C-alpha cells in the first residue's frame, strides 16, 4: 500500500529538487507523482512500505526544520537591509502602483456595499 510523504502543490522547484537529492542521498526508495495541470490532484512523494515511510518522514521533518531556519534567516537579512517590508515600503518605492491598488480595493468594496447602501 502506498504511503504519501509530501504534497507537491505550491512547492517551489528548488525545494522539490533538494528533497529528491535528500532521498537519493539516503537511499529512500520513493516515487513521485506530479501535480495535475488544473490543480485537481496534488501530486507528491510516495513510498511503498511503512518502514520506508517512517524513515523518509524523519528525514523530511529534519529537512523542513533546517529549511525554515534558513528561510527565516534570509528574510531577516532582507528585512534588515531594507529589501522587504510592508505597505509603506511599497508606497515609497512604487507610489503610483500602490495608489492604484488601494483605489481598486476601495472601488471593489464600494461596489460590494452598494446594494446594501441603496436598501437603507
Biopython code that builds the backbone (N, CA, C, O; Angstrom):
import numpy as np
from Bio.PDB.StructureBuilder import StructureBuilder

atoms = [
    (1, "UNK", "N", (0.836, -1.173, 0.000)),
    (1, "UNK", "CA", (0.000, 0.000, 0.000)),
    (1, "UNK", "C", (0.887, 1.244, 0.000)),
    (1, "UNK", "O", (1.815, 1.327, 0.805)),
    (2, "UNK", "N", (0.631, 2.207, -0.874)),
    (2, "UNK", "CA", (1.455, 3.420, -0.941)),
    (2, "UNK", "C", (1.248, 4.324, 0.275)),
    (2, "UNK", "O", (0.156, 4.400, 0.838)),
    (3, "UNK", "N", (2.323, 5.004, 0.662)),
    (3, "UNK", "CA", (2.280, 5.946, 1.779)),
    (3, "UNK", "C", (2.687, 7.318, 1.258)),
    (3, "UNK", "O", (3.776, 7.485, 0.708)),
    (4, "UNK", "N", (1.812, 8.289, 1.434)),
    (4, "UNK", "CA", (2.059, 9.644, 0.956)),
    (4, "UNK", "C", (2.986, 10.361, 1.930)),
    (4, "UNK", "O", (2.723, 10.402, 3.132)),
    (5, "UNK", "N", (4.071, 10.923, 1.406)),
    (5, "UNK", "CA", (5.040, 11.611, 2.247)),
    (5, "UNK", "C", (4.862, 13.118, 2.248)),
    (5, "UNK", "O", (4.971, 13.765, 3.289)),
    (6, "UNK", "N", (4.585, 13.676, 1.065)),
    (6, "UNK", "CA", (4.547, 15.129, 0.960)),
    (6, "UNK", "C", (3.753, 15.553, -0.249)),
    (6, "UNK", "O", (3.889, 14.982, -1.331)),
    (7, "UNK", "N", (2.926, 16.556, -0.062)),
    (7, "UNK", "CA", (2.152, 17.172, -1.127)),
    (7, "UNK", "C", (3.077, 18.081, -1.937)),
    (7, "UNK", "O", (3.886, 18.804, -1.356)),
    (8, "UNK", "N", (2.974, 18.057, -3.257)),
    (8, "UNK", "CA", (3.819, 18.908, -4.095)),
    (8, "UNK", "C", (3.119, 20.173, -4.584)),
    (8, "UNK", "O", (3.717, 20.966, -5.311)),
    (9, "UNK", "N", (1.883, 20.368, -4.202)),
    (9, "UNK", "CA", (1.178, 21.579, -4.628)),
    (9, "UNK", "C", (1.808, 22.785, -3.947)),
    (9, "UNK", "O", (1.970, 22.793, -2.726)),
    (10, "UNK", "N", (2.161, 23.795, -4.719)),
    (10, "UNK", "CA", (2.768, 25.049, -4.265)),
    (10, "UNK", "C", (4.164, 24.865, -3.672)),
    (10, "UNK", "O", (4.628, 25.722, -2.918)),
    (11, "UNK", "N", (4.834, 23.775, -3.995)),
    (11, "UNK", "CA", (6.209, 23.564, -3.530)),
    (11, "UNK", "C", (7.145, 24.155, -4.576)),
    (11, "UNK", "O", (7.055, 23.797, -5.750)),
    (12, "UNK", "N", (8.051, 25.063, -4.170)),
    (12, "UNK", "CA", (8.991, 25.640, -5.139)),
    (12, "UNK", "C", (9.895, 24.562, -5.735)),
    (12, "UNK", "O", (10.177, 23.549, -5.096)),
    (13, "UNK", "N", (10.338, 24.794, -6.953)),
    (13, "UNK", "CA", (11.184, 23.822, -7.644)),
    (13, "UNK", "C", (12.465, 23.523, -6.879)),
    (13, "UNK", "O", (12.906, 22.375, -6.839)),
    (14, "UNK", "N", (13.073, 24.547, -6.267)),
    (14, "UNK", "CA", (14.325, 24.304, -5.548)),
    (14, "UNK", "C", (14.104, 23.396, -4.343)),
    (14, "UNK", "O", (14.960, 22.571, -4.024)),
    (15, "UNK", "N", (12.968, 23.541, -3.675)),
    (15, "UNK", "CA", (12.678, 22.680, -2.532)),
    (15, "UNK", "C", (12.453, 21.241, -2.979)),
    (15, "UNK", "O", (12.952, 20.310, -2.347)),
    (16, "UNK", "N", (11.707, 21.052, -4.060)),
    (16, "UNK", "CA", (11.472, 19.700, -4.577)),
    (16, "UNK", "C", (12.792, 19.044, -4.983)),
    (16, "UNK", "O", (13.001, 17.858, -4.727)),
    (17, "UNK", "N", (13.679, 19.809, -5.613)),
    (17, "UNK", "CA", (14.984, 19.270, -6.007)),
    (17, "UNK", "C", (15.812, 18.880, -4.790)),
    (17, "UNK", "O", (16.472, 17.841, -4.792)),
    (18, "UNK", "N", (15.780, 19.709, -3.753)),
    (18, "UNK", "CA", (16.521, 19.390, -2.537)),
    (18, "UNK", "C", (15.984, 18.124, -1.873)),
    (18, "UNK", "O", (16.758, 17.326, -1.345)),
    (19, "UNK", "N", (14.679, 17.937, -1.897)),
    (19, "UNK", "CA", (14.087, 16.736, -1.291)),
    (19, "UNK", "C", (14.452, 15.503, -2.103)),
    (19, "UNK", "O", (14.750, 14.454, -1.532)),
    (20, "UNK", "N", (14.433, 15.613, -3.435)),
    (20, "UNK", "CA", (14.866, 14.488, -4.272)),
    (20, "UNK", "C", (16.312, 14.108, -3.945)),
    (20, "UNK", "O", (16.639, 12.930, -3.799)),
    (21, "UNK", "N", (17.169, 15.125, -3.832)),
    (21, "UNK", "CA", (18.583, 14.875, -3.518)),
    (21, "UNK", "C", (18.721, 14.246, -2.129)),
    (21, "UNK", "O", (19.548, 13.355, -1.933)),
    (22, "UNK", "N", (17.917, 14.705, -1.164)),
    (22, "UNK", "CA", (17.934, 14.138, 0.181)),
    (22, "UNK", "C", (17.552, 12.660, 0.154)),
    (22, "UNK", "O", (18.227, 11.822, 0.752)),
    (23, "UNK", "N", (16.472, 12.355, -0.542)),
    (23, "UNK", "CA", (16.027, 10.962, -0.634)),
    (23, "UNK", "C", (17.061, 10.100, -1.351)),
    (23, "UNK", "O", (17.324, 8.971, -0.937)),
    (24, "UNK", "N", (17.649, 10.629, -2.427)),
    (24, "UNK", "CA", (18.671, 9.874, -3.147)),
    (24, "UNK", "C", (19.904, 9.641, -2.277)),
    (24, "UNK", "O", (20.485, 8.556, -2.301)),
    (25, "UNK", "N", (20.305, 10.654, -1.509)),
    (25, "UNK", "CA", (21.487, 10.530, -0.657)),
    (25, "UNK", "C", (21.287, 9.497, 0.448)),
    (25, "UNK", "O", (22.250, 8.875, 0.896)),
    (26, "UNK", "N", (20.036, 9.311, 0.892)),
    (26, "UNK", "CA", (19.749, 8.362, 1.971)),
    (26, "UNK", "C", (19.111, 7.067, 1.451)),
    (26, "UNK", "O", (18.570, 6.280, 2.227)),
    (27, "UNK", "N", (19.178, 6.861, 0.154)),
    (27, "UNK", "CA", (18.663, 5.641, -0.488)),
    (27, "UNK", "C", (17.204, 5.360, -0.133)),
    (27, "UNK", "O", (16.829, 4.215, 0.117)),
    (28, "UNK", "N", (16.396, 6.400, -0.114)),
    (28, "UNK", "CA", (14.961, 6.221, 0.096)),
    (28, "UNK", "C", (14.365, 5.804, -1.243)),
    (28, "UNK", "O", (14.548, 6.484, -2.253)),
    (29, "UNK", "N", (13.659, 4.694, -1.243)),
    (29, "UNK", "CA", (13.026, 4.196, -2.467)),
    (29, "UNK", "C", (11.657, 4.859, -2.611)),
    (29, "UNK", "O", (10.641, 4.318, -2.175)),
    (30, "UNK", "N", (11.651, 6.027, -3.223)),
    (30, "UNK", "CA", (10.423, 6.813, -3.363)),
    (30, "UNK", "C", (10.011, 6.871, -4.830)),
    (30, "UNK", "O", (10.792, 6.543, -5.724)),
    (31, "UNK", "N", (8.807, 7.283, -5.052)),
    (31, "UNK", "CA", (8.384, 7.655, -6.399)),
    (31, "UNK", "C", (7.584, 8.932, -6.286)),
    (31, "UNK", "O", (7.135, 9.316, -5.206)),
    (32, "UNK", "N", (7.415, 9.579, -7.419)),
    (32, "UNK", "CA", (6.826, 10.917, -7.427)),
    (32, "UNK", "C", (5.681, 10.980, -8.429)),
    (32, "UNK", "O", (5.768, 10.444, -9.533)),
    (33, "UNK", "N", (4.619, 11.641, -8.024)),
    (33, "UNK", "CA", (3.520, 11.929, -8.944)),
    (33, "UNK", "C", (3.421, 13.443, -9.068)),
    (33, "UNK", "O", (3.377, 14.142, -8.055)),
    (34, "UNK", "N", (3.385, 13.957, -10.288)),
    (34, "UNK", "CA", (3.330, 15.414, -10.449)),
    (34, "UNK", "C", (1.925, 15.953, -10.166)),
    (34, "UNK", "O", (0.941, 15.232, -10.331)),
    (35, "UNK", "N", (1.826, 17.220, -9.739)),
    (35, "UNK", "CA", (0.503, 17.826, -9.583)),
    (35, "UNK", "C", (-0.161, 17.939, -10.952)),
    (35, "UNK", "O", (0.518, 18.095, -11.967)),
    (36, "UNK", "N", (-1.467, 17.862, -10.975)),
    (36, "UNK", "CA", (-2.154, 17.966, -12.264)),
    (36, "UNK", "C", (-2.084, 19.394, -12.783)),
    (36, "UNK", "O", (-1.887, 20.345, -12.026)),
    (37, "UNK", "N", (-2.246, 19.513, -14.062)),
    (37, "UNK", "CA", (-2.177, 20.812, -14.714)),
    (37, "UNK", "C", (-3.260, 21.759, -14.213)),
    (37, "UNK", "O", (-3.041, 22.968, -14.135)),
    (38, "UNK", "N", (-4.423, 21.219, -13.875)),
    (38, "UNK", "CA", (-5.555, 22.061, -13.484)),
    (38, "UNK", "C", (-5.748, 22.106, -11.977)),
    (38, "UNK", "O", (-6.754, 22.640, -11.509)),
    (39, "UNK", "N", (-4.821, 21.565, -11.208)),
    (39, "UNK", "CA", (-4.893, 21.641, -9.756)),
    (39, "UNK", "C", (-5.872, 20.684, -9.114)),
    (39, "UNK", "O", (-6.253, 20.878, -7.959)),
    (40, "UNK", "N", (-6.291, 19.648, -9.839)),
    (40, "UNK", "CA", (-7.245, 18.693, -9.280)),
    (40, "UNK", "C", (-6.541, 17.710, -8.352)),
    (40, "UNK", "O", (-6.982, 17.482, -7.225)),
    (41, "UNK", "N", (-5.441, 17.130, -8.835)),
    (41, "UNK", "CA", (-4.692, 16.207, -7.968)),
    (41, "UNK", "C", (-3.450, 16.921, -7.449)),
    (41, "UNK", "O", (-2.888, 17.784, -8.124)),
    (42, "UNK", "N", (-3.028, 16.551, -6.242)),
    (42, "UNK", "CA", (-1.971, 17.288, -5.583)),
    (42, "UNK", "C", (-0.572, 16.836, -5.974)),
    (42, "UNK", "O", (0.368, 17.626, -5.881)),
    (43, "UNK", "N", (-0.408, 15.616, -6.399)),
    (43, "UNK", "CA", (0.927, 15.112, -6.665)),
    (43, "UNK", "C", (1.695, 14.966, -5.363)),
    (43, "UNK", "O", (1.233, 15.415, -4.314)),
    (44, "UNK", "N", (2.844, 14.353, -5.423)),
    (44, "UNK", "CA", (3.631, 14.251, -4.201)),
    (44, "UNK", "C", (4.700, 13.190, -4.267)),
    (44, "UNK", "O", (4.927, 12.561, -5.300)),
    (45, "UNK", "N", (5.349, 13.008, -3.136)),
    (45, "UNK", "CA", (6.343, 11.960, -2.956)),
    (45, "UNK", "C", (5.677, 10.809, -2.200)),
    (45, "UNK", "O", (4.928, 11.028, -1.248)),
    (46, "UNK", "N", (5.961, 9.590, -2.634)),
    (46, "UNK", "CA", (5.330, 8.389, -2.078)),
    (46, "UNK", "C", (6.381, 7.303, -1.879)),
    (46, "UNK", "O", (7.420, 7.302, -2.540)),
    (47, "UNK", "N", (6.101, 6.388, -0.968)),
    (47, "UNK", "CA", (6.880, 5.158, -0.802)),
    (47, "UNK", "C", (5.904, 4.003, -0.660)),
    (47, "UNK", "O", (4.710, 4.207, -0.439)),
    (48, "UNK", "N", (6.428, 2.772, -0.792)),
    (48, "UNK", "CA", (5.537, 1.608, -0.757)),
    (48, "UNK", "C", (5.385, 0.971, 0.611)),
    (48, "UNK", "O", (4.308, 0.463, 0.922)),
    (49, "UNK", "N", (6.423, 0.976, 1.444)),
    (49, "UNK", "CA", (6.272, 0.272, 2.730)),
    (49, "UNK", "C", (6.356, 1.225, 3.920)),
    (49, "UNK", "O", (6.882, 2.334, 3.822)),
    (50, "UNK", "N", (5.825, 0.760, 5.034)),
    (50, "UNK", "CA", (5.668, 1.594, 6.229)),
    (50, "UNK", "C", (7.010, 1.961, 6.845)),
    (50, "UNK", "O", (7.174, 3.086, 7.319)),
    (51, "UNK", "N", (7.979, 1.040, 6.853)),
    (51, "UNK", "CA", (9.285, 1.346, 7.432)),
    (51, "UNK", "C", (9.986, 2.445, 6.636)),
    (51, "UNK", "O", (10.586, 3.356, 7.206)),
    (52, "UNK", "N", (9.900, 2.344, 5.330)),
    (52, "UNK", "CA", (10.500, 3.371, 4.461)),
    (52, "UNK", "C", (9.791, 4.709, 4.665)),
    (52, "UNK", "O", (10.431, 5.760, 4.638)),
    (53, "UNK", "N", (8.485, 4.673, 4.867)),
    (53, "UNK", "CA", (7.715, 5.903, 5.088)),
    (53, "UNK", "C", (8.149, 6.576, 6.389)),
    (53, "UNK", "O", (8.318, 7.795, 6.431)),
    (54, "UNK", "N", (8.328, 5.795, 7.440)),
    (54, "UNK", "CA", (8.744, 6.370, 8.720)),
    (54, "UNK", "C", (10.132, 6.988, 8.621)),
    (54, "UNK", "O", (10.373, 8.076, 9.144)),
    (55, "UNK", "N", (11.033, 6.298, 7.958)),
    (55, "UNK", "CA", (12.398, 6.821, 7.781)),
    (55, "UNK", "C", (12.381, 8.098, 6.945)),
    (55, "UNK", "O", (13.048, 9.076, 7.281)),
    (56, "UNK", "N", (11.616, 8.082, 5.855)),
    (56, "UNK", "CA", (11.533, 9.252, 4.971)),
    (56, "UNK", "C", (10.888, 10.436, 5.687)),
    (56, "UNK", "O", (11.317, 11.576, 5.510)),
    (57, "UNK", "N", (9.868, 10.175, 6.490)),
    (57, "UNK", "CA", (9.213, 11.272, 7.221)),
    (57, "UNK", "C", (10.168, 11.921, 8.229)),
    (57, "UNK", "O", (10.152, 13.136, 8.426)),
    (58, "UNK", "N", (10.995, 11.090, 8.859)),
    (58, "UNK", "CA", (12.008, 11.643, 9.767)),
    (58, "UNK", "C", (12.990, 12.545, 9.033)),
    (58, "UNK", "O", (13.337, 13.624, 9.513)),
    (59, "UNK", "N", (13.432, 12.093, 7.865)),
    (59, "UNK", "CA", (14.335, 12.915, 7.050)),
    (59, "UNK", "C", (13.651, 14.213, 6.625)),
    (59, "UNK", "O", (14.262, 15.281, 6.654)),
    (60, "UNK", "N", (12.383, 14.114, 6.230)),
    (60, "UNK", "CA", (11.633, 15.301, 5.807)),
    (60, "UNK", "C", (11.456, 16.294, 6.948)),
    (60, "UNK", "O", (11.584, 17.500, 6.740)),
    (61, "UNK", "N", (11.167, 15.811, 8.137)),
    (61, "UNK", "CA", (10.994, 16.712, 9.284)),
    (61, "UNK", "C", (12.276, 17.492, 9.557)),
    (61, "UNK", "O", (12.244, 18.705, 9.768)),
    (62, "UNK", "N", (13.392, 16.791, 9.549)),
    (62, "UNK", "CA", (14.666, 17.461, 9.798)),
    (62, "UNK", "C", (14.981, 18.449, 8.682)),
    (62, "UNK", "O", (15.431, 19.563, 8.951)),
    (63, "UNK", "N", (14.747, 18.052, 7.424)),
    (63, "UNK", "CA", (14.983, 18.940, 6.284)),
    (63, "UNK", "C", (14.113, 20.190, 6.391)),
    (63, "UNK", "O", (14.604, 21.302, 6.197)),
    (64, "UNK", "N", (12.839, 20.020, 6.694)),
    (64, "UNK", "CA", (11.932, 21.158, 6.746)),
    (64, "UNK", "C", (12.268, 22.089, 7.908)),
    (64, "UNK", "O", (12.096, 23.302, 7.791)),
    (65, "UNK", "N", (12.736, 21.550, 9.011)),
    (65, "UNK", "CA", (13.166, 22.390, 10.131)),
    (65, "UNK", "C", (14.356, 23.251, 9.711)),
    (65, "UNK", "O", (14.384, 24.453, 9.976)),
    (66, "UNK", "N", (15.336, 22.630, 9.055)),
    (66, "UNK", "CA", (16.514, 23.377, 8.605)),
    (66, "UNK", "C", (16.141, 24.404, 7.538)),
    (66, "UNK", "O", (16.653, 25.523, 7.540)),
    (67, "UNK", "N", (15.251, 24.020, 6.630)),
    (67, "UNK", "CA", (14.835, 24.960, 5.580)),
    (67, "UNK", "C", (14.102, 26.152, 6.182)),
    (67, "UNK", "O", (14.305, 27.286, 5.747)),
    (68, "UNK", "N", (13.259, 25.913, 7.170)),
    (68, "UNK", "CA", (12.536, 27.011, 7.805)),
    (68, "UNK", "C", (13.520, 27.982, 8.471)),
    (68, "UNK", "O", (13.374, 29.198, 8.352)),
    (69, "UNK", "N", (14.508, 27.443, 9.162)),
    (69, "UNK", "CA", (15.508, 28.295, 9.796)),
    (69, "UNK", "C", (16.271, 29.109, 8.759)),
    (69, "UNK", "O", (16.505, 30.304, 8.943)),
    (70, "UNK", "N", (16.655, 28.457, 7.672)),
    (70, "UNK", "CA", (17.405, 29.138, 6.615)),
    (70, "UNK", "C", (16.561, 30.240, 5.963)),
    (70, "UNK", "O", (17.050, 31.345, 5.729)),
    (71, "UNK", "N", (15.305, 29.934, 5.676)),
    (71, "UNK", "CA", (14.417, 30.923, 5.061)),
    (71, "UNK", "C", (14.154, 32.080, 6.017)),
    (71, "UNK", "O", (14.094, 33.232, 5.589)),
    (72, "UNK", "N", (13.996, 31.790, 7.296)),
    (72, "UNK", "CA", (13.774, 32.839, 8.291)),
    (72, "UNK", "C", (14.990, 33.759, 8.378)),
    (72, "UNK", "O", (14.842, 34.979, 8.437)),
    (73, "UNK", "N", (16.198, 33.176, 8.386)),
    (73, "UNK", "CA", (17.419, 33.983, 8.422)),
    (73, "UNK", "C", (17.544, 34.840, 7.174)),
    (73, "UNK", "O", (17.931, 36.005, 7.261)),
    (74, "UNK", "N", (17.223, 34.281, 6.017)),
    (74, "UNK", "CA", (17.294, 35.048, 4.771)),
    (74, "UNK", "C", (16.301, 36.205, 4.790)),
    (74, "UNK", "O", (16.622, 37.309, 4.350)),
    (75, "UNK", "N", (15.098, 35.955, 5.296)),
    (75, "UNK", "CA", (14.090, 37.011, 5.396)),
    (75, "UNK", "C", (14.553, 38.113, 6.337)),
    (75, "UNK", "O", (14.422, 39.296, 6.026)),
    (76, "UNK", "N", (15.098, 37.724, 7.497)),
    (76, "UNK", "CA", (15.576, 38.722, 8.456)),
    (76, "UNK", "C", (16.711, 39.549, 7.866)),
    (76, "UNK", "O", (16.792, 40.753, 8.110)),
    (77, "UNK", "N", (17.585, 38.916, 7.093)),
    (77, "UNK", "CA", (18.674, 39.647, 6.437)),
    (77, "UNK", "C", (18.114, 40.638, 5.418)),
    (77, "UNK", "O", (18.570, 41.779, 5.349)),
    (78, "UNK", "N", (17.123, 40.206, 4.625)),
    (78, "UNK", "CA", (16.497, 41.118, 3.654)),
    (78, "UNK", "C", (15.793, 42.258, 4.364)),
    (78, "UNK", "O", (15.850, 43.407, 3.924)),
    (79, "UNK", "N", (15.129, 41.936, 5.463)),
    (79, "UNK", "CA", (14.410, 42.964, 6.215)),
    (79, "UNK", "C", (15.369, 43.976, 6.826)),
    (79, "UNK", "O", (15.105, 45.178, 6.787)),
    (80, "UNK", "N", (16.481, 43.504, 7.389)),
    (80, "UNK", "CA", (17.442, 44.428, 7.996)),
    (80, "UNK", "C", (18.141, 45.284, 6.940)),
    (80, "UNK", "O", (18.582, 46.393, 7.241)),
    (81, "UNK", "N", (18.247, 44.786, 5.712)),
    (81, "UNK", "CA", (18.826, 45.571, 4.616)),
    (81, "UNK", "C", (17.803, 46.491, 3.962)),
    (81, "UNK", "O", (18.149, 47.266, 3.070)),
    (82, "UNK", "N", (16.552, 46.414, 4.395)),
    (82, "UNK", "CA", (15.513, 47.251, 3.815)),
    (82, "UNK", "C", (14.999, 46.746, 2.479)),
    (82, "UNK", "O", (14.375, 47.501, 1.733)),
    (83, "UNK", "N", (15.249, 45.485, 2.167)),
    (83, "UNK", "CA", (14.825, 44.923, 0.886)),
    (83, "UNK", "C", (13.397, 44.403, 0.912)),
    (83, "UNK", "O", (12.823, 44.125, -0.141)),
    (84, "UNK", "N", (12.823, 44.270, 2.077)),
    (84, "UNK", "CA", (11.462, 43.784, 2.179)),
    (84, "UNK", "C", (10.746, 44.612, 3.238)),
    (84, "UNK", "O", (11.380, 45.226, 4.095)),
    (85, "UNK", "N", (9.452, 44.622, 3.169)),
    (85, "UNK", "CA", (8.703, 45.404, 4.133)),
    (85, "UNK", "C", (7.230, 45.379, 3.801)),
    (85, "UNK", "O", (6.775, 44.566, 2.997)),
    (86, "UNK", "N", (6.507, 46.250, 4.408)),
    (86, "UNK", "CA", (5.068, 46.280, 4.240)),
    (86, "UNK", "C", (4.626, 47.302, 3.217)),
    (86, "UNK", "O", (5.334, 47.614, 2.260)),
    (87, "UNK", "N", (3.448, 47.804, 3.448)),
    (87, "UNK", "CA", (2.824, 48.722, 2.505)),
    (87, "UNK", "C", (3.585, 50.044, 2.408)),
    (87, "UNK", "O", (3.607, 50.661, 1.344)),
    (88, "UNK", "N", (4.212, 50.489, 3.510)),
    (88, "UNK", "CA", (4.936, 51.759, 3.460)),
    (88, "UNK", "C", (6.158, 51.659, 2.558)),
    (88, "UNK", "O", (6.483, 52.615, 1.855)),
    (89, "UNK", "N", (6.829, 50.533, 2.566)),
    (89, "UNK", "CA", (7.965, 50.358, 1.667)),
    (89, "UNK", "C", (7.488, 50.327, 0.220)),
    (89, "UNK", "O", (8.106, 50.924, -0.661)),
    (90, "UNK", "N", (6.377, 49.622, -0.014)),
    (90, "UNK", "CA", (5.813, 49.599, -1.371)),
    (90, "UNK", "C", (5.442, 51.013, -1.821)),
    (90, "UNK", "O", (5.701, 51.396, -2.962)),
    (91, "UNK", "N", (4.841, 51.779, -0.924)),
    (91, "UNK", "CA", (4.422, 53.130, -1.268)),
    (91, "UNK", "C", (5.620, 54.015, -1.588)),
    (91, "UNK", "O", (5.552, 54.833, -2.505)),
    (92, "UNK", "N", (6.734, 53.864, -0.836)),
    (92, "UNK", "CA", (7.934, 54.667, -1.108)),
    (92, "UNK", "C", (8.574, 54.298, -2.438)),
    (92, "UNK", "O", (9.052, 55.174, -3.159)),
    (93, "UNK", "N", (8.587, 53.010, -2.771)),
    (93, "UNK", "CA", (9.293, 52.574, -3.975)),
    (93, "UNK", "C", (8.422, 52.586, -5.232)),
    (93, "UNK", "O", (8.926, 52.810, -6.333)),
    (94, "UNK", "N", (7.140, 52.349, -5.078)),
    (94, "UNK", "CA", (6.226, 52.324, -6.237)),
    (94, "UNK", "C", (4.925, 53.027, -5.854)),
    (94, "UNK", "O", (3.898, 52.371, -5.679)),
    (95, "UNK", "N", (4.958, 54.351, -5.721)),
    (95, "UNK", "CA", (3.778, 55.054, -5.219)),
    (95, "UNK", "C", (2.569, 54.965, -6.151)),
    (95, "UNK", "O", (1.447, 54.798, -5.673)),
    (96, "UNK", "N", (2.765, 55.072, -7.459)),
    (96, "UNK", "CA", (1.620, 55.020, -8.374)),
    (96, "UNK", "C", (0.951, 53.651, -8.361)),
    (96, "UNK", "O", (-0.275, 53.546, -8.324)),
    (97, "UNK", "N", (1.756, 52.624, -8.392)),
    (97, "UNK", "CA", (1.210, 51.266, -8.366)),
    (97, "UNK", "C", (0.456, 51.012, -7.052)),
    (97, "UNK", "O", (-0.621, 50.416, -7.055)),
    (98, "UNK", "N", (1.025, 51.465, -5.943)),
    (98, "UNK", "CA", (0.388, 51.266, -4.640)),
    (98, "UNK", "C", (-0.918, 52.045, -4.547)),
    (98, "UNK", "O", (-1.919, 51.523, -4.057)),
    (99, "UNK", "N", (-0.914, 53.286, -5.013)),
    (99, "UNK", "CA", (-2.143, 54.080, -5.006)),
    (99, "UNK", "C", (-3.216, 53.455, -5.901)),
    (99, "UNK", "O", (-4.395, 53.430, -5.547)),
    (100, "UNK", "N", (-2.793, 52.951, -7.063)),
    (100, "UNK", "CA", (-3.753, 52.314, -7.970)),
    (100, "UNK", "C", (-4.359, 51.066, -7.330)),
    (100, "UNK", "O", (-5.557, 50.820, -7.470)),
    (101, "UNK", "N", (-3.548, 50.285, -6.636)),
    (101, "UNK", "CA", (-4.065, 49.091, -5.959)),
    (101, "UNK", "C", (-5.029, 49.474, -4.848)),
    (101, "UNK", "O", (-6.083, 48.856, -4.695)),
    (102, "UNK", "N", (-4.670, 50.496, -4.068)),
    (102, "UNK", "CA", (-5.559, 50.948, -2.985)),
    (102, "UNK", "C", (-6.873, 51.481, -3.553)),
    (102, "UNK", "O", (-7.940, 51.203, -3.007)),
    (103, "UNK", "N", (-6.803, 52.232, -4.628)),
    (103, "UNK", "CA", (-8.017, 52.750, -5.272)),
    (103, "UNK", "C", (-8.886, 51.608, -5.786)),
    (103, "UNK", "O", (-10.109, 51.652, -5.653)),
    (104, "UNK", "N", (-8.267, 50.591, -6.372)),
    (104, "UNK", "CA", (-9.022, 49.438, -6.855)),
    (104, "UNK", "C", (-9.715, 48.716, -5.707)),
    (104, "UNK", "O", (-10.849, 48.260, -5.853)),
    (105, "UNK", "N", (-9.048, 48.611, -4.579)),
    (105, "UNK", "CA", (-9.651, 47.965, -3.405)),
    (105, "UNK", "C", (-10.850, 48.763, -2.923)),
    (105, "UNK", "O", (-11.896, 48.189, -2.617)),
    (106, "UNK", "N", (-10.709, 50.076, -2.852)),
    (106, "UNK", "CA", (-11.816, 50.929, -2.408)),
    (106, "UNK", "C", (-12.995, 50.822, -3.369)),
    (106, "UNK", "O", (-14.143, 50.769, -2.927)),
    (107, "UNK", "N", (-12.736, 50.789, -4.662)),
    (107, "UNK", "CA", (-13.812, 50.654, -5.659)),
    (107, "UNK", "C", (-14.521, 49.316, -5.507)),
    (107, "UNK", "O", (-15.749, 49.259, -5.564)),
    (108, "UNK", "N", (-13.765, 48.240, -5.314)),
    (108, "UNK", "CA", (-14.384, 46.921, -5.141)),
    (108, "UNK", "C", (-15.234, 46.872, -3.877)),
    (108, "UNK", "O", (-16.327, 46.306, -3.883)),
    (109, "UNK", "N", (-14.736, 47.458, -2.800)),
    (109, "UNK", "CA", (-15.520, 47.498, -1.566)),
    (109, "UNK", "C", (-16.787, 48.319, -1.791)),
    (109, "UNK", "O", (-17.864, 47.953, -1.321)),
    (110, "UNK", "N", (-16.654, 49.418, -2.505)),
    (110, "UNK", "CA", (-17.817, 50.254, -2.800)),
    (110, "UNK", "C", (-18.870, 49.504, -3.597)),
    (110, "UNK", "O", (-20.055, 49.558, -3.267)),
    (111, "UNK", "N", (-18.450, 48.805, -4.642)),
    (111, "UNK", "CA", (-19.404, 48.018, -5.445)),
    (111, "UNK", "C", (-20.037, 46.908, -4.618)),
    (111, "UNK", "O", (-21.214, 46.592, -4.792)),
    (112, "UNK", "N", (-19.263, 46.321, -3.724)),
    (112, "UNK", "CA", (-19.795, 45.246, -2.883)),
    (112, "UNK", "C", (-20.834, 45.761, -1.892)),
    (112, "UNK", "O", (-21.799, 45.062, -1.583)),
    (113, "UNK", "N", (-20.640, 46.974, -1.395)),
    (113, "UNK", "CA", (-21.554, 47.533, -0.395)),
    (113, "UNK", "C", (-22.718, 48.307, -1.015)),
    (113, "UNK", "O", (-23.705, 48.588, -0.335)),
    (114, "UNK", "N", (-22.612, 48.651, -2.289)),
    (114, "UNK", "CA", (-23.639, 49.461, -2.955)),
    (114, "UNK", "C", (-25.052, 48.908, -2.802)),
    (114, "UNK", "O", (-25.956, 49.687, -2.499)),
    (115, "UNK", "N", (-25.300, 47.608, -2.994)),
    (115, "UNK", "CA", (-26.679, 47.105, -2.818)),
    (115, "UNK", "C", (-27.225, 47.289, -1.410)),
    (115, "UNK", "O", (-28.423, 47.508, -1.232)),
    (116, "UNK", "N", (-26.361, 47.201, -0.417)),
    (116, "UNK", "CA", (-26.799, 47.355, 0.961)),
    (116, "UNK", "C", (-27.067, 48.810, 1.312)),
    (116, "UNK", "O", (-27.954, 49.115, 2.109)),
    (117, "UNK", "N", (-26.288, 49.707, 0.708)),
    (117, "UNK", "CA", (-26.467, 51.127, 0.961)),
    (117, "UNK", "C", (-27.783, 51.611, 0.337)),
    (117, "UNK", "O", (-28.476, 52.443, 0.923)),
    (118, "UNK", "N", (-28.126, 51.097, -0.844)),
    (118, "UNK", "CA", (-29.362, 51.507, -1.512)),
    (118, "UNK", "C", (-30.600, 50.981, -0.809)),
    (118, "UNK", "O", (-31.677, 51.562, -0.942)),
    (119, "UNK", "N", (-30.467, 49.892, -0.065)),
    (119, "UNK", "CA", (-31.617, 49.353, 0.659)),
    (119, "UNK", "C", (-32.039, 50.277, 1.791)),
    (119, "UNK", "O", (-33.224, 50.358, 2.116)),
    (120, "UNK", "N", (-31.092, 50.966, 2.389)),
    (120, "UNK", "CA", (-31.355, 51.790, 3.562)),
    (120, "UNK", "C", (-31.852, 53.110, 3.233)),
    (120, "UNK", "O", (-32.117, 53.912, 4.129)),
]
sb = StructureBuilder()
sb.init_structure("model")
sb.init_model(0)
sb.init_chain("A")
sb.init_seg("    ")
for serial, (resi, resn, name, xyz) in enumerate(atoms, 1):
    if name == "N":
        sb.init_residue(resn, " ", resi, " ")
    sb.init_atom(name, np.array(xyz, "f"), 0.0, 1.0, " ", f" {name:<3s}", serial, name[0])
structure = sb.get_structure()
